Amino acid sequence: MPPPSLPAHPDPKLDTILAGTLPHELAYAFGGPFHLLLPERFDANVAAFRTALDEAGVDGRVYYAKKANKAAAWIERCAVNGTGVDVASLGELREALGHGVRGESIVVTGPAKSDDLLRVAVLQGSLVAVDALDELDRVISLTTTTRPARLLLRRLPPAQPHSRFGQDDAELATALQRCEDAADSVRLEGFSFHLSGYATQPRADLAGELVDLCLRARVMGLQADRISIGGGFAVDYAAAEDWDQFLAGQGPSDYHASKTFTTADFYPYHSPVVGADALREILAASPSGTGAPLADRLREAGVMLLMEPGRALLDRAGCTVFRVQGVKERDGYGILTVDGTSLSLSEQWFNSEYLPDPVLLSTRKPAGEPVRACVGGATCLESDMVTWRKVAFSVRPHPGDLLVYPNTAGYQMDSNESPFHDLPLPPKVVVDEADGRIRWRLDRRPPS
């Protein structure tokens, strides 16, 4: 039986870039790994979500979840095309503002926000998702009647009672009363939730509950005209057949040191409904007990739908490139060492593996027999494995060859970045095309 592989979906545009000399020139210039970013893909993904809203006749707003990738390129695009930004820290808020995103276009999420974060958010007119009663009290104490704080109250999902996000029924009732009492200093604009997983029906069900909460709040004289369903829009990395074959065929012998993974911890690298199509499915679903599509309920109630995709807006918007530093043999397979670390692919955070097959780029003519090899990082840690899996390569890699990991812009590039051993963090290179030429520049981030 052939070794399990998981090729990513074909990407002709990226293949054209990789077929040229640019990757090798950049590897030589930086002397280490780097990330390629494709901003036009980000724009296209945003447009797809907006199209889904328009098709359903629903008033909505897309906020890019900044945590998915730290690059400034995406925030620059948000500022230009009017996309909102979802932030969870003072640093993220400052960077969004610094790249031209208006405060009114920012939603502040995350648990137990600091006073400094809340103060700047209120002063800039950002929308704040309030997670707890003590947080609501702190917001009220920080506001003045000249600029009321804009709030969403976050609902604890009944199906996930152990979630650390959100407020239960009793807490929400108290929060609503406090918002009514402090109507001069806070403006309750609606409700939100944080829901794990990628299933669409639970999101539609909980969204229907939030619409009911809006109607209840309006009876109290509160604005309550929008809800946020957060993120959780899956990305499809590989074909269904390849994913099924991979899961059925892989086992401990396919990994360096016979390492075992719980397949339930793998990201679902194939998902049948993803991105903007998942939004369409949510809008077409009927919340429990209603019998009407969510889109109809939103229109009838005059409720705006907010969402905070991260990974889905970065689908096919970037890749990660490592340079092979060395190759050694081990009992029937090879161990490649690359010039970066496993922390550049953040699935290590979840004791998992980034599974789409890396692509080998070489300036040499193909020669030799196919080989299997795992990929280790450049540190002296035994567990620094970029890829534990013994990947099948058509030829034996050599020092100086490049390994390209596809579609890594969503969460893979820097969630776990670390300059351990004083290794530099991989730079981000923004690639675009103008007048038939491929151009590049370094990502621009304001100095810290």
Disulfide bonds with the S-S distance in Angstrom:
none
